[in-house]
Amino acid sequence: MPNLTLHPYFNLTLFMNIGPYRYPALASCLLLYVFIVCANWAVLVTICREKTLHEPMYVFVACLCFNALYGSTSFFPRFLLDLASDVHLISRAACFTQIYLIYTYGANEMTMLCVMAYDRYLAVCHPLHYHTRMTVKKALSLVGLAWLIPAIFLTMAIYLSAMLPLCGNEIYKVFCANWNVVKLSCVSTVVNNVVGMFMSISTIFLPLTFVLYTYTRIIRTTWRCSDKFKGRVFQSCLPHMISFVIYSCIAFCDIALSRQNVKEMNAFVAIILSLEFVVIPPLLNPLVYGMKLSCIRKHIFKMV
């Protein structure tokens, strides 16, 4: 008979293996967090201040940077506190709150990239109707929908996880993750698995399929056009393609990692692979969009 206990705390055991690297890691991660906040905030403030940037494409970029601030702030303060501490316990309420915040950040990222792909599709394939079919008001409505759907699905999934009776409290990770909690369950998790699969299909695989479809249409549209037109389309789509490819690779790596026995891996490698999901997109997005899009870059340099 399993020892079915309602544990008031979870223990993030992956911190136990950091050892003497704790304080260099603390300093490095603090600087990284400050840079992420400053870089995303600079892009966000620039787009909000400059009326010439109040267009759908830049609204989406601003929302992407806001989501990066939301995700990194959901992770880094607690992570830095754990690095500085000898005890790595987190309460059930704090753990499930962190799961909700980090997972909504991740799902929002994919659905936002899906909406941005639709914006590029309209701009390239239907240029004459773009300004009537994609206004700032419609862009904000799409953003609201892109954030609402993951929030509903994740609320259901995390509620089901919070109701599970658990036979342990050790999470071999540096932050709380839903699948790691579900694996501690003493009872069948079939319902959780079905809801989790449905959520993954809705917030990852469907957006992924839609983005691939839109870029297939864009390529077909530009195939017989002039080299100059192809260059303009490539320049406008390049930042989005970079963000999409990087995030897709990171998302699939994180899903694959959650299904592996991380205890058999090198601790340093396990930590790096765990962190890439919450570090790389918030770090790269402001660099990709802020430096690649000349309108944003020019105003940022002017502001600085």
N, C-alpha and C positions, 0 to 999 in steps of 0.2 A: 504494500500500500504506500503510495507516494506521500511525502511529508507536505501536505497542503497547508500553506501558511500565507497569511496576508502580510507581506513584507512592506513596512512603511517606507523603506529606502531601497534604491538600487545602487549597486557598487560598480563603477566604471573601471574595470580591472586592467584595461590596456595601459593606463597611466603607470601601473606598477613596474612596467618594464622600461620606462624612460631613463631612470637612474640619474647619472651625472649630467645628462644632456638637458635636464629640466630648466635650468636658468638661462642658458643660451637660447633654448627653444622659446622660453617666456619672452625674452627681449626681442627675438626675431619676429615672433607672432604679434607682439604688441605693435612693432613698427609696421608690420604688414597690415594689421587692422586699421591703423591710423592712415596709411596710404590708401587703402580701399575706400574708407569713409571720405577722405579729401578728394580723391579722383572722381568718385561717383557724385559727390555733392557739387563739385565744380561743373560737371556736365549738366546736372539737374538744375542748378541755379542759373546757368547760362541760358538754357532753353526757356526757363520760366521768365527770365528778365527780358530777353530779346524778342520783340514782337515779330520780327522777320522769321523767327524760328517756330512760330505758332502754326505749324502745319502738321498733318497726320504723321508723316514719317518721323519727325522730331518729337512729337507727342509719344510715340511708341518707344523711342530711344530714352526719353525721360522716365517713362514707366519702367523700362528695363533697369535703369540705374536706381530708381526707387526700390525696386524689388531686390536689387543687389544689396542696398543698405539694410533692407528688412531682413534678408537672409543672413548677412554677416553679423548683424547686431543680435540675431537670434542665437548665434553660435559663439562668437568670439568672447564676449564678457564672461560667460560661464566657463569656457575653455581656458581662458587666462587665469581665472580663479582656481581651477583645478590644477593647473601647472604650478601655481605658487603654493599649493596646499599639499600636506601629507595625507589628507583624507579625501577620498573621491566618492563620497556618498551624495546621492541626489534623491530628493523626496519623490514619491509617486506622482504627486501633482505637478511638480517642476519637470519631471521626466516626460510626462505625457504632453505638457505644454510645449516643451522643447521639440518633441516629435512633431506636434501640429505645426509649429512655426517653421521648422526646417523643411518639412515635407510640403507645406503650402508654397514656400519659396521655390523649391525644386519644381513643383508642378506648374506654378505660375510662369517660371522661366520657359518651359516648353510650350505652354499655350500662348505666351506672348510671342515667341518666335514663330508660331503657327500664324498668328494674326499679322505679324510683320511680313510673312511670306505672301499672304493674301494681298496686302498693300502693294508689294512689289509686282505681283501678278497683274493687278488692276493698272498700275502705272505703265507697265510694258505692253501688256496684251490689249488693254482698252484705254489708251491714252486720251482719247477724245471725251470719254465719259468719266475719267478719273475724278475730276473735281466735283462732279455731282454725286458720284457713288461713294466717295471717300472724303467726307468733311471732318473737321475737328470733332464735331458733336458725335458723328458716327464712330470715329476712332475711339473716343472715350467710352462709348457704349460697348464696343467690341472688347476694350480692355476690362470693363466691368464684368462682362460675361466670361472672359478668359480667367478672371480671378474668382468669380463666384462658383463656377462648376467644380474646380478642384477643392474649394473650401467645403462644399456640401459632401462630396465623396469622402474627403479625409476626415470630416467630422464623424461620419458613419463608421469608417474603418477604425479610427482611434477609440471611439466609444466601445466598439466590440472588443478591442484589445484590453481596454481598461477594466472590462467586466470579467476577464479570464482569471480563474484561480491559478496562482503560480507556485511552482515547486522550487524556486530559487530566486536569487536577486542579483546575480552577477552578469553584467553585460560587457562582453569583451570588445569594447569600442571606446572612443574618446568622447562620444556624445550618444544620447539615447536614440535608438532606431526601432521602428515598429516591429520589424521581423525578428530582431534580437529579443524583444520582449515576448512575442508570440511563441518563440521556441522554448521559453521557460514554462509554458502552460502544462498543467497536469491533466487536462482534458483534451478532447478532440478539437482541432482548430479548422475543421472543414469550412465552416461559415466564414471565418476570417480569411482563409485562403481564396475562397470564391470572390468575396468582396475586394480583396487585395488585387486579384487578377482583373476584375472588372475595372477597378480604379486605374491600374497600369495601362490597360487597353484604352481607356477613355482619355487619360491625361498624358500618355507617352506615345503609344503606337498609332492611334488615330491622328494626332497632330503630326507625327513623323511621316505617316503616309500622305497626309495632305500637303505637307511641305515638299515632299518629293514630287507629287503631282503638279504643284504650281511651278516648280523649276523645270519640269519636263515641258510644260506648256510654254514657259518663257524661252527655253532653248529652241523649241519648234518655231516660235514666232520670230526670233532673231536670226535663225539659221541662214535665211536668204537675204538678209539685210546687209547694208554696207558695213565695212570694217569700223567706220567712225561710230555708227549707231551701236554696234556690238560693244565697242570700247566704253561708251557711255553707260550702257546697260550693265556691263561687267563692273564698272566703278561704283554704280549705285547699289548693286546687289552684293558686292564683295564683303563688306562688313557683316552683313546678315549671314552669308554663307559661312564665314569664319566662325561666328558665334554658334551657328547651328551645328556645324560639324564637331566643334570642340565639345559642346554641351552634350550632344548625342553620344559621343565616345565616353565621356565621363559618366553619364547616366547609366549606360549599359555596363560599364566597369563596376559601378557602385551596386547595381542589381546583382551582377555575377558575384561580387565580393560578399554580399550578404548571404548568399547561398553556400559559401565555402566554409570550411573549418578553419577560421582565422587563427586559432591557437597553434596550428601547425606551421604557420608562416613566421618569417622573421618579424619581430615586433616593430622595427623601424619601417619596414616595407608596409606592414599593415596600417600603421599610423598615417603614412604618406597617402596610401590609397583611400583611407577613410576621409582624409582632409580635402582631397582634390574636388569633391563634390561641392563643398561650401567655400572653397578658396579661389579656384581658378576662374569660374565665370564672373564673380564680382570683381576680380582683379583685372581680367582681360577686357570685359565689355567697355568700360570707360576709355581704355587705351585704344581699342579697335574703333569705336565710334567717335571718340573725341579727337583722335589724331587723323583718322582716315577721312572723315567728312569735313571738308574744308570750311563750311559755314560755321560749324561748331568750334573747330580748332581756332579759327580767326577770332571769334568772340572770347574764347577762353584766354588766349594770349593777351587780348585787349584788356580783359578784366584783371588778369594777373599783373 
